[in-house]
Amino acid sequence: MADIINLRSAKKAAIRAKSRAQGDENAAKFGRSRAEKTAEKLRAEKAKALLDAHKRETP
């Protein structure tokens, strides 16, 4: 004998699983940790400072 399931609950569970999978995919694609963001910011600041140090002063 088959188990009786509520189709509405099954549909909602499937939608939740699909949404969760999409969220995980986006997090892997676009997400960065705090350390990565900080490192990127520091690299950008260092590159800007290096570029500014080589600018010529025009009177």
C-alpha distances in whole Angstrom, upper triangle without the diagonal:
4,7,9,13,16,18,21,20,19,22,24,23,24,27,28,27,29,32,32,32,35,37,37,38,41,42,42,44,47,46,49,50,53,54,54,55,58,59,59,61,64,64,65,67,69,69,71,73,74,75,77,79,80,81,85,87,89,91
4,6,9,13,14,18,17,15,18,21,19,20,23,24,24,25,28,28,29,31,33,33,35,37,38,39,41,43,43,46,46,49,51,51,52,55,56,56,58,60,61,61,64,66,66,67,70,71,71,73,75,77,78,81,83,85,88
4,6,10,12,15,14,13,16,18,17,18,21,22,21,24,26,26,27,30,31,31,33,35,36,37,39,41,41,43,44,47,49,49,50,52,54,54,56,58,59,59,62,63,64,65,68,69,69,71,73,75,75,79,81,83,86
4,7,9,12,12,11,14,16,16,17,20,21,21,23,25,26,27,29,31,31,33,35,36,37,39,41,40,43,44,47,49,49,49,52,54,53,55,58,59,59,61,63,64,65,67,69,69,71,73,74,75,79,80,82,85
4,6,9,8,7,11,12,12,13,16,17,17,19,21,22,23,26,27,28,29,31,32,34,36,37,37,40,40,43,46,45,46,49,50,50,52,55,55,55,58,60,60,61,64,65,65,67,70,71,71,75,77,78,81
4,6,5,6,9,10,11,12,14,16,17,19,20,21,23,25,26,27,29,30,32,33,35,36,36,39,40,42,45,45,45,48,50,49,51,54,54,54,57,59,59,60,63,64,64,66,68,70,70,74,75,77,79
4,5,5,6,9,10,10,12,14,15,16,18,20,21,23,24,26,27,29,30,32,33,34,34,38,39,41,44,43,44,47,48,48,49,52,53,53,55,57,57,58,61,62,62,64,67,68,68,72,73,75,78
4,5,5,6,9,10,11,12,14,15,16,18,20,21,22,24,26,27,28,30,32,33,33,36,37,39,42,42,42,45,47,46,47,50,51,51,53,56,56,56,59,61,61,62,65,66,66,70,71,73,75
4,5,5,6,9,10,10,12,14,15,16,18,20,21,22,24,26,27,29,30,31,31,34,35,37,40,40,40,43,44,44,45,48,49,49,51,54,54,55,57,59,59,61,63,65,65,68,70,72,74
4,5,5,6,9,10,11,12,14,15,17,18,20,21,23,24,26,27,29,30,30,33,34,37,39,39,39,42,44,43,45,48,48,48,51,53,53,54,57,58,58,60,63,64,64,68,70,71,74
4,5,5,6,9,10,11,12,14,15,17,18,20,21,23,24,26,27,28,29,32,33,36,39,38,38,41,43,42,44,47,47,47,49,52,52,52,55,57,57,58,61,62,62,66,67,69,72
4,5,5,6,9,10,10,12,14,15,16,18,20,21,22,24,26,26,26,30,31,33,36,36,35,39,40,40,41,44,45,45,47,49,49,50,53,54,54,56,59,60,60,64,65,67,69
4,5,5,6,9,10,10,12,14,15,16,18,20,21,23,24,25,25,28,29,32,34,34,34,37,39,38,40,43,43,44,46,48,48,49,52,53,54,55,58,59,60,63,65,67,69
4,5,5,6,9,10,11,12,14,15,17,18,20,21,23,24,24,28,29,32,34,33,34,37,38,38,39,42,43,43,45,48,47,48,51,52,53,54,57,58,59,62,64,65,68
4,5,5,6,8,10,11,12,14,15,17,18,20,21,22,22,26,28,30,33,32,32,35,37,36,37,40,41,41,43,45,45,46,49,50,50,52,55,56,56,60,61,63,66
4,5,5,6,9,10,10,12,14,15,16,18,20,21,20,24,25,27,30,29,30,33,34,34,35,38,39,39,41,43,44,44,47,49,49,50,53,54,55,58,60,62,64
4,5,5,6,9,10,10,12,14,15,17,18,20,20,23,24,27,29,29,29,32,34,33,35,38,38,38,41,43,43,44,47,48,48,50,52,54,54,58,60,61,64
4,5,5,6,9,10,11,12,14,16,17,18,19,22,24,27,29,28,28,32,33,32,34,37,37,37,40,42,42,43,45,47,47,48,51,52,53,56,58,60,63
4,5,5,6,9,10,11,12,14,15,16,16,20,22,24,27,26,26,29,31,30,31,34,35,35,37,39,39,40,43,44,44,46,49,50,50,54,55,57,60
4,5,5,6,9,10,10,12,14,15,15,18,19,22,25,24,24,27,29,28,30,33,33,33,36,38,38,39,42,43,43,45,47,49,49,53,55,57,60
4,5,5,6,9,10,11,12,14,14,18,19,23,25,23,24,27,28,28,30,33,32,33,36,37,37,39,41,42,43,45,47,48,49,52,54,56,59
4,5,5,6,9,10,11,12,13,17,19,22,24,22,23,26,27,26,28,31,31,31,34,36,35,36,39,40,40,42,45,46,46,50,52,53,56
4,5,5,6,9,10,10,10,14,16,19,21,20,20,23,25,24,25,28,29,29,31,33,33,34,37,38,39,40,43,44,45,48,50,52,55
4,5,5,6,9,10,10,13,14,18,20,18,19,22,23,23,25,28,28,28,31,33,33,34,37,38,38,40,42,43,44,48,50,52,55
4,5,5,6,9,10,13,15,19,20,18,19,23,23,22,25,27,27,27,30,32,31,33,36,37,37,39,41,42,43,47,49,51,54
4,5,5,6,7,11,14,17,19,17,17,21,21,20,22,25,25,25,28,30,29,30,33,34,34,36,39,40,40,44,46,48,51
4,5,5,5,8,10,13,16,14,14,18,19,18,20,23,23,23,26,28,28,29,32,33,33,35,37,38,39,43,45,47,50
4,6,6,8,11,14,16,13,15,18,18,17,20,23,22,23,26,27,27,29,31,32,33,35,37,38,39,43,45,47,50
4,6,9,12,15,17,14,15,18,18,17,19,22,21,21,25,26,25,27,30,31,31,33,35,36,37,40,43,45,48
4,7,10,13,15,12,12,16,16,14,16,19,19,19,22,24,23,24,27,28,28,30,33,34,35,38,40,42,45
4,7,10,12,10,10,13,14,13,15,18,18,19,21,23,23,25,27,28,29,31,33,34,35,39,41,43,46
4,7,8,6,6,10,11,10,12,15,15,16,18,20,21,22,24,26,26,28,30,32,33,37,38,41,44
4,5,5,6,9,10,11,12,14,15,17,19,20,21,23,25,26,27,29,30,32,34,37,39,42,44
4,5,5,6,9,10,11,12,14,15,17,18,20,21,23,24,26,27,29,31,32,36,37,40,42
4,5,5,6,9,10,11,12,14,15,16,18,20,21,22,24,26,27,29,31,34,36,39,42
4,5,5,6,9,10,10,12,14,15,16,18,20,21,23,24,26,27,29,33,35,37,40
4,6,5,6,9,10,11,12,14,15,17,18,20,21,23,24,26,27,31,33,35,38
4,5,5,6,9,10,11,12,14,15,16,18,20,21,22,25,26,30,31,34,37
4,5,5,6,9,10,11,12,14,15,16,18,20,21,23,25,29,30,33,36
4,5,5,6,9,10,11,12,14,15,17,18,20,22,23,27,29,31,34
4,5,5,6,9,10,11,12,14,15,16,18,20,22,25,27,29,32
4,5,5,6,9,10,10,12,14,15,16,19,20,24,25,28,31
4,6,5,6,9,10,11,12,14,15,17,19,23,25,28,31
4,5,5,6,9,10,11,12,14,16,17,21,22,25,28
4,5,5,6,9,10,10,12,15,16,19,21,23,26
4,5,5,6,9,10,10,13,15,18,20,23,26
4,5,5,6,9,10,11,13,17,19,22,25
4,5,5,6,9,10,11,15,16,19,22
4,5,5,6,9,10,14,15,18,21
4,5,5,7,9,13,15,18,21
4,5,5,7,11,13,16,19
4,5,5,9,10,13,16
4,6,8,10,14,17
4,7,9,13,16
4,7,9,13
4,6,10
4,6
4
